[in-house]
Amino acid sequence: QHDLFPLAELLQKMLKFGAEEMGRQVEIEFAVNLPDETNKQGVIYWLQIRPIVDTKEMIDDNIVDIDESDVILKSNSALGHGIMNQMRYIVYVKPESFSYSKNTAIAREIEKINRNFVERGENYILIGPGRWGSSDPALGIPVKWPHISNARLIVESSLSDYRIDPSQGTHFFQNLTSFGVGYFSINSFIHDGIYDIDYLNSLPAEQESEAIRVIAFKEPITVKINGKKNIGVVLKPQQ
């Protein structure tokens, strides 16, 4: 009231710095010790900072009624909520390339691919077997969060020869949810979800290596996630 503590100015700076670091608008929680006789300066503390996610809210509840022939991916263990319909790219790791000896090199390759997407200002869907971000290459691709920063949907697919628990609860997984990135876990070998890899394999690749394919669609891909039912789908683009 009497400019003893410049709260409005400090909040503007905190929001500005937060948006610069996270790459999008943020919301913050804070606490303040106001100046008094023993504390002439006063102190403001960060408590939490979260990105403001710009996904559209689900308008209807027809996600469970979508024809499976129209689906690239379907998860019954999906996290997130809303609709994303501006991506045109899917990056996926070939299941047969997954191995302890190759996964670290695959992580480096994904880092380079992600850097290219950052430079182009494009987002993508990332699919791979095992647990993303695992420190153990036997369990998954050992990427770090900055290596996949432009992915808007992370998908963990199953392996036919052994079971790997999904990332839920890990620090890497918490980063995904904090930044508003969608998450699917799919185990099509026990009919828990859909992963139409044959469809992806039939499409021409914009980029391909021994381990990874990058698919560029002419039309945007639609991602729908119902957070209340934990169901998510990725639909084939309309031709």
N, C-alpha and C positions, 0 to 999 in steps of 0.2 A: 504494500500500500504506500509506503514512504521510501521505496527503493532501497530498503535496508538489505534486501536479499534479491538479486536479479533472477528470480525463478523463471520467468518467461524466456529470457535470453538464454539461460542455461539449457532449458528444455529444447529450444530451437537448435542449439549446437549439438545436443545429444542425439536428436532425431536426424540431423544432417550427417553426423559421423556414422551413426548406425546404418543409414541408407547407403552411404558410400561403401562401407565395409561389406554389407550383405547384398548389395546390388539391386535392392528394391526397397520400397517404403517399409517402415518398421513401426511396431508399437512397443512401448517400454513401460516397465514398472520401476518406481524409484522411491527412495526415502530421503527425508531432509531433516537435518538438525539445524534449526533456525538459530541465528545469532542471539546471544543473551549476554549477561554481565560476565560470565566466565568463558564464553566462546564468542569472541568478537566477529569471527569470520563466517561461521556457519558452514555446513558441509552437505553436499548432495551425493547420494550413493546410487549406483546402478543396482537393481535387484534382478530384473530379467529383461531380455530383449528378444523379440520374435518378429520374423518377417510377416508382412501382410500378404497373404496368398490371394492371387487374383483369379482363381478358377471360378467358373460359373456354378451356381448352385444347381443341384439336380431339380429339374422342373417336374418330372413325373417319376413314377415308380415302376416303369416297364422294363427295368434292367434284367429281371429274371425271365422275361418272356422273349428275349432276343433269340432269333434263329441261330443255332450253332454254326450253320454254314456261312454266316456273315461275320464270324468271329475269328480273329487271329489269336487272341489270348483271352482266357477267362480264369479268374481266381476266386475261390471261396474264402480266401484269407487275405483280402485286400485292405489296405489302409489308405486313408486320404478321403476326400469327399469333393464331388463336383464333376465338371466336364472340361476337358481340354480338347480343343479342336484346331490347333494351329501348327502342330508338328507334322513334318513330312518324312521323317527319317527313323529307321529302326537299325540299331547296331546290335548284332548278336554273335555270341561266341559259339562256334561249332562244337556240339557236345563231344564229338570224337577227339577233339584236340585237348580236352580237359585232362591234365595230369600234373602230378607234383612237380615234375621236371620242367614243364612248360609254362605253368601258371604265372610265374614272376615275369617272364618275357611277355606274356599276354597282357599283364597289367601295364607294362611300359608301352605296349602298342596302343592300348586303350587311352592312355594319357595323351599320346600324340593325336589320336583321333579327336579326343575331347578338345584339345587345344585348337584344332582346326574349326570345330563348331563354335568355340568362343570367339575366334577371329571373324567368323561369318555371322555371328549373332543368331545362330540357329539352335533350337533344342531338339532332343531326340529321346527315343525309348531305348533302354539298355537291357538286354536279356543275356543271361548266362547261367550255367550250371553251378550248383554249390552255393556257397555263402559269399556274397560280395563283401569285400573289406576285411576278410579274415587274415589274421597275421600268419596263419598256417596255410601254406600253398596246397596242402593235401585236402583242405576243406573248401577252398574257393579261390577266386582271383584276388590277390592281395593289393587291391587299389586303395589309395587314400582318397578322402573326400574331395580335395581339389582336382583329382584326376578325372572325376566324373561330374564336375560342377554344372554342366549344361544339360545333363539328363533330367527330364521331368518325371519319368517313370522308371523305376528300377524293378526288374523281374528276376526272381530266383527260381530256376527250373530244376526239376529232379534229375537224378542220374539213375540209370537202370541197374547198375551193378552195386551201388551202396548208398545208404541213407545218410544225408547230412541235414542237421537241424537248421531251420531258417534263422535269419539274423535278428529276429525280434528280441529286444531286450539288450542288444549290444550297443556300445557307444556309437559305432558307425551307423547303426539303425536309428538311433536317437537324432543324429545329424540329419538324416533323411526327413524325418517327421518335422524337425525344427524348421527346415527350409521349405516346407510345403511340397516335397517331392512325393509322388505316389509310390506305392509299394505293392507288388504282387508276389505271392508264393504259390507255385504250381507244381503238383505231382501228378502228371498225366498217366504215369505207370500204374497208379492205383485209382485212376479215374477221378482224381480230385483236381478239377480244372481242365482247361484246354490250352494246348500249345501247338498250333498248326505250323510246325516247322517245315512240313512238306510244301505248304503254300509259299513260305518265305524262300525256300530253296529253289522254287520254280521261277522266281523273279530275277531279272538281271541285277547285278550288284554295281553300285557306283564305285565301290572300293572292295577289294577282296584280298585276303592273305590266306596262309595255311590255317589260321585259327579263327579269323573274324570276317564277317560279311557286313557291309553297310548298304542298306536298301534305301533308295530315294523314291518316294511316291510322287506322282504328278499332282495328286489331290491330297489335302490334309487328312491325317488319321484322327479318328474320334476315340477318345478315352473317356469312359464313364465309370465313376466310382461311387457306390452307395456306402458311405461310412457306417451307417446304422446296421446294415445287413452284412458288412464286410465282403461285398461282392463287387468285382470290378471286371470290365471288359475293354478290349481294344478291338475296334471294328475295322473290317476291310474297307478301304476307301471306295466310294461310289465311282464307278467307271463312267 
